Amino acid sequence: MNSYKVLNKQFFQKEAFSLVPIRLEDRFDIMQWRNEQIYHLRQNKPLTEADQEQYFKNVLAKLFDEDQPNQILFSFMENDVCVGYGGLVHINWIDKNAEISFIMNTVLEKNRFKEIWSVYLELIQIVAFDDLKLHKIYTYAFDLRPHLYEILIDSKFIEEARLKEHCFFDHKHIDVVMHSKINNSITLRKVTDQDLEITFQWATNKDIRKYSIQKKEIGYDEHEKWFFSKIHADDCYYYIAIYEDIPIGSIRFDIININEVLISFLLNPKYQGRGFGKQILEKGCDLVQKDVNLKKIVGVVHESNLPSLKTFRSLNFNEYRDSESYITFFKNINHENR
């Protein structure tokens, strides 16, 4: 099987479906589907077997070894049978964006269009955002299949542009519709010694500290001592949130009782308002549960910290007022449902 040099992973799976680097043996099925669906493709004539052979040999074969290919194509499999193909095309490595391309086996369109497109979008986002770290992906579609737009909206794409009467089809000019999605996915990793400086910057940031329980100023030596005590402690689980290779926040879980942890998390104010706080809290709770046999997760929030209050409530934490100024949030862990 071929593999793409640019990808860290070659196989992306969701239940019975998977994406694998485009397979030579699927070339004539793909040709047939393209010819049957030529009406919505940027293809001005039916493909021949000779065309397809030449394309696979002279164009696609070179992509696997390129550091920055202009397209990355996959066979879309269901239970090891190719039922479609697509990928990322017109890749702009400077601006970190790409167009999504996909067609499925024509016979599946009538009854399984939404199902297959939805799974494909989920998988191609993993390729684009998690593996390639692209910033934006988009679709470019002749305005012929409005049922596709509903699927894109359900997958959190937005209609970004409508190019009025942009292409000539069936003796008339029709619109082109573009939907897009920005990469707002973060990852968490364990804190390392190299995070001392960035955590000190956050600890002394006035916009972050105004919501802290401890209000006094923090010196570098004090922070350094605290920092290394935390990352080497057996009762502390400390993670850094990463977005597009940049640290943007952190979350820490301190064991306070048997099977109970206290949450402390923060987000660089520059990145507020984009849903990152919720991701940090949700992913952090999921991650720590893999390391600790928890029964309860607790967080304490000042009543003026509206973003954090909203974040805890959005994840269905229980709450009660702990004092005049602070609200305690907690979630009991049901291990049977994990």
KAFEN-V413225 format. One record per pair of residues at least 24 apart in sequence whose ideal C-beta (glycine too) atoms are under 7 Angstrom apart, sorted by sequence separation. I is the first residue (numbers start at 1). J is the second residue. D is the distance in Angstrom with one decimal. If there is no record, write none. Layout:
# KAFEN-V413225
i: [I:I]
j: [J:J]
d: [D:D]
This chain:
# KAFEN-V413225
i: [28:100:157:302:303:27:68:83:142:156:301:300:301:142:152:249:261:149:196:199:243:248:300:301:27:251:98:149:251:277:281:298:299:117:143:196:249:261:24:84:142:143:298:83:118:143:243:251:261:278:282:297:86:113:117:121:142:143:259:263:277:281:296:297:141:241:253:259:260:263:272:84:88:98:140:141:259:260:261:262:263:278:296:297:97:100:114:118:259:261:278:295:296:22:96:97:100:140:260:295:88:96:97:98:99:100:139:241:294:88:96:97:99:138:139:191:97:99:138:138:21:137:76:136:137:289:195:239:136:135:136:191:135:190:191:202:239:26:134:190:191:198:289:189:22:188:189:199:237:22:23:188:21:22:29:188:189:20:129:237:19:20:30:130:186:187:237:26:129:186:19:20:186:208:5:18:23:26:4:5:6:17:3:5:6:17:183:208:2:5:6:16:186:207:6:16:22:202:37:202:4:34:37:33:36:33:33:213:184:186:184:211:186:186:211:188:188:211:188:17:40:19:40:14:39:40:17:14:19:14:135:12:133:133:12:12:9:8:7]
j: [52:124:181:326:327:52:93:108:167:181:326:326:327:169:179:276:288:177:224:227:271:276:328:329:56:280:128:179:281:307:311:328:329:148:174:227:280:292:56:116:174:175:330:116:151:176:276:284:294:311:315:330:120:147:151:155:176:177:293:297:311:315:330:331:176:276:288:294:295:298:307:120:124:134:176:177:295:296:297:298:299:314:332:333:134:137:151:155:296:298:315:332:333:60:134:135:138:178:298:333:127:135:136:137:138:139:178:280:333:128:136:137:139:178:179:231:138:140:179:180:64:180:120:180:181:333:240:284:182:182:183:238:183:238:239:250:287:75:183:239:240:247:338:239:73:239:240:250:288:74:75:240:74:75:82:241:242:74:183:291:74:75:85:185:241:242:292:82:185:242:76:77:243:266:64:77:82:85:64:65:66:77:64:66:67:78:244:269:64:67:68:78:248:269:69:79:85:266:103:268:72:103:106:103:106:105:106:300:274:276:275:302:279:280:305:283:284:308:287:119:142:123:144:119:144:145:123:122:127:123:244:123:244:245:126:127:131:131:131]
d: [6.5:6.0:4.7:5.8:6.0:5.1:4.6:6.2:6.0:6.2:6.7:5.4:5.3:6.3:4.5:6.7:6.5:6.7:6.3:6.0:6.9:6.3:5.3:6.5:5.2:5.2:6.4:6.8:6.8:6.0:5.5:6.5:4.5:6.8:5.2:5.5:5.5:6.7:6.1:6.5:6.1:4.1:4.8:6.8:5.8:6.7:6.7:3.8:6.3:5.1:5.8:6.7:6.6:6.8:4.9:4.6:6.1:5.3:6.1:6.3:4.7:6.2:6.0:4.9:6.9:6.9:4.7:5.6:6.4:6.7:6.3:6.8:7.0:5.9:6.3:5.3:3.9:4.4:5.7:5.2:4.1:5.7:5.5:6.9:6.2:5.6:5.5:6.6:6.7:7.0:6.8:6.7:6.6:6.3:4.9:6.0:6.8:5.6:6.5:5.6:6.8:4.0:4.1:5.6:5.8:5.1:6.5:4.8:4.9:6.0:7.0:6.7:6.9:5.7:4.8:5.2:6.9:5.6:6.4:3.8:6.9:6.9:6.0:5.9:5.7:6.6:5.7:5.9:5.3:6.7:6.8:4.3:5.4:6.9:6.5:7.0:6.5:4.9:6.2:5.9:5.5:5.2:6.8:6.4:4.3:4.3:5.7:6.6:5.0:5.7:4.7:7.0:6.3:5.3:6.1:5.8:6.4:6.1:4.4:5.9:4.1:5.4:5.1:6.7:4.9:5.0:6.8:4.5:5.1:6.2:6.0:6.1:4.8:5.4:6.5:4.7:6.9:6.5:5.5:5.4:6.9:6.7:6.4:6.7:6.3:5.4:7.0:6.9:5.0:6.6:6.7:5.4:7.0:4.5:6.2:5.1:6.3:5.8:5.7:6.9:5.9:6.6:6.1:5.4:4.5:6.1:5.5:6.8:5.8:5.8:5.9:5.4:5.0:6.6:4.2:5.3:6.1:6.9:5.7:4.8:5.5:5.1:5.2:5.7:6.7:6.2:6.9:6.1:6.8:5.9:6.8:4.9:6.1:6.7:5.5:6.0:5.8:5.4:5.7]
